[in-house]
Amino acid sequence: MRRITNPKHPNVDQVGTVVQHQGETHRITDVGGGQFTLVRLSDGYAQNVRIRDVNDPTKRA
């Protein structure tokens, strides 16, 4: 039997959370592949960032 839908991404539960990235607050709005889409709360600028850069505590700035 063929699978109709794709399985959920392992980090999908983090969508909507507020994180500190590069000294500013961002909200995670999307996840796909190995990247999060982060939206800066101060001005709404969106950028794609690797999941490892957000979740790894040794990489936090």
C-alpha positions in Angstrom: 0.0 0.0 0.0 1.2 3.5 -0.9 1.6 6.3 1.7 -0.6 9.2 0.8 0.8 11.9 3.1 4.4 12.6 4.2 5.3 12.0 7.8 5.6 15.1 10.1 8.9 16.7 10.5 10.6 15.8 13.9 10.9 19.5 14.8 7.3 20.5 13.8 6.4 20.9 17.5 8.8 23.9 17.7 6.8 26.0 15.2 5.4 29.1 17.0 8.0 29.3 19.7 10.1 32.4 20.4 13.9 31.9 20.4 17.0 34.1 20.8 19.2 34.1 17.7 22.1 36.4 17.1 21.1 38.5 20.1 17.6 39.2 18.9 14.2 37.5 19.5 12.7 35.5 16.6 9.6 33.4 16.2 9.9 30.0 14.3 7.2 30.1 11.6 8.1 27.1 9.4 10.3 24.0 9.3 11.4 22.0 6.4 14.4 19.9 5.5 17.2 21.0 7.8 16.1 24.6 8.2 13.8 26.8 10.3 12.2 30.0 9.0 12.8 32.6 11.7 10.9 35.9 11.7 12.5 38.8 13.7 9.9 40.2 16.1 11.3 43.8 16.0 10.7 44.3 12.2 9.3 41.1 10.7 12.4 40.2 8.7 12.3 36.5 7.8 15.4 34.3 7.3 16.1 30.6 6.9 18.5 29.3 9.5 19.8 25.7 10.0 18.1 23.8 12.8 21.4 23.0 14.3 22.3 26.7 14.7 19.1 27.3 16.7 18.9 24.2 18.8 22.6 23.6 19.6 23.4 25.4 22.9 27.1 25.7 22.0 26.3 27.7 18.9 24.1 30.3 20.6 25.3 33.9 20.5 
